[in-house]
Amino acid sequence: MKTERYAGISEFVSRGARKSLVELCIDALDKKQEEQEARLGARGRPAGAALELARRMKVTKRTVNRWLQDEFQSDNINVKILISAAYEIVPFPSIEKVLKDDYKRHAQELAQLGIFVEERG
């Protein structure tokens, strides 16, 4: 019998929430760079926001851009790292909103199957 590894909360964070967290991090890093008068890249965004997030997460800039473009979903290990990075970069209420909204969507889908999840404060 094969045993599965449990990756914690990251297993329950949806593709949409993962992308939202990446976008929040990029936006926060953009603002930080704008405050530091960073040079603008070709697309009008400070050139280093995706690169800075990639550096913090120890992934490539291409990986971050592919998450943003919905080309593929980050794996559970990277979601753990993404959530940690988000806590360092993004104000807590923004992270909390993304994760709570994702939880509520999951709870609604389970309720349609007759499975009810108790929500705590």
C-alpha positions in Angstrom: 0.0 0.0 0.0 1.4 3.4 -1.0 1.4 6.1 1.6 0.6 9.7 0.5 2.4 12.7 2.0 0.3 15.3 3.5 1.3 18.8 2.5 -0.9 20.7 5.1 -2.9 23.7 4.2 -1.4 23.9 0.8 -3.4 20.9 -0.4 -6.6 22.9 0.2 -5.6 26.2 -1.5 -7.3 26.3 -4.9 -5.6 27.3 -8.2 -7.5 30.6 -8.1 -6.4 31.4 -4.5 -2.8 30.5 -5.4 -2.9 32.9 -8.3 -4.5 35.6 -6.1 -1.6 35.3 -3.6 1.0 35.6 -6.3 -0.8 38.7 -7.7 -1.0 40.3 -4.2 2.7 39.7 -3.7 3.6 41.2 -7.1 1.3 44.2 -6.4 2.9 44.8 -3.0 6.4 44.5 -4.4 5.5 46.8 -7.3 4.4 49.5 -4.7 7.6 49.0 -2.7 9.7 49.4 -5.9 7.7 52.5 -7.0 8.4 54.0 -3.6 12.0 53.4 -4.2 11.7 55.0 -7.7 12.6 51.8 -9.5 13.0 51.9 -13.3 10.0 50.8 -15.3 10.2 47.7 -17.4 8.9 47.3 -21.0 5.3 46.7 -19.8 5.1 49.7 -17.5 5.7 47.6 -14.3 8.8 48.0 -12.2 11.1 45.5 -13.8 11.9 43.4 -10.7 8.6 42.5 -9.0 8.3 39.0 -10.4 12.0 38.5 -10.2 12.0 39.6 -6.5 9.1 37.2 -5.7 10.9 34.4 -7.6 14.1 35.1 -5.6 12.3 35.0 -2.3 10.7 31.7 -3.2 13.8 30.2 -4.8 12.0 29.6 -8.1 12.6 31.2 -11.6 11.0 34.4 -12.8 9.5 32.3 -15.6 7.8 30.1 -13.0 6.2 33.1 -11.4 5.1 34.5 -14.8 3.6 31.1 -15.7 1.5 31.1 -12.5 0.3 34.6 -13.3 -0.7 33.6 -16.8 -2.5 30.5 -15.5 -0.2 28.3 -17.6 0.2 25.9 -14.7 -0.6 25.6 -11.0 2.1 25.8 -8.4 2.7 22.6 -6.5 2.0 22.1 -2.8 5.6 22.7 -1.7 5.7 26.0 -3.6 2.3 27.0 -2.1 3.7 26.6 1.4 6.6 28.9 0.3 4.2 31.3 -1.4 2.1 31.6 1.7 5.2 32.3 3.8 6.4 34.9 1.3 3.0 36.5 1.2 3.1 36.9 5.0 6.4 38.8 4.6 5.2 41.0 1.7 1.4 41.5 1.8 -0.7 43.0 4.6 -2.3 40.2 6.6 -6.0 41.3 5.9 -5.4 40.8 2.2 -4.0 37.2 2.7 -6.8 36.4 5.1 -9.5 37.5 2.7 -8.1 35.4 -0.2 -7.8 32.3 2.0 -11.2 32.8 3.7 -13.0 33.3 0.4 -11.3 30.2 -0.9 -12.4 28.2 2.2 -16.0 29.5 1.8 -16.1 28.4 -1.8 -14.9 24.9 -0.8 -17.5 24.8 2.0 -20.3 25.7 -0.5 -19.2 23.0 -2.9 -19.1 20.4 -0.1 -22.5 21.5 1.1 -23.9 20.8 -2.4 -22.8 17.2 -1.8 -24.5 17.2 1.6 -21.2 17.6 3.5 -21.4 20.5 5.9 -18.3 22.1 7.4 -18.5 24.0 10.6 -17.1 27.5 10.3 -15.3 29.1 13.2 -15.1 32.8 13.9 
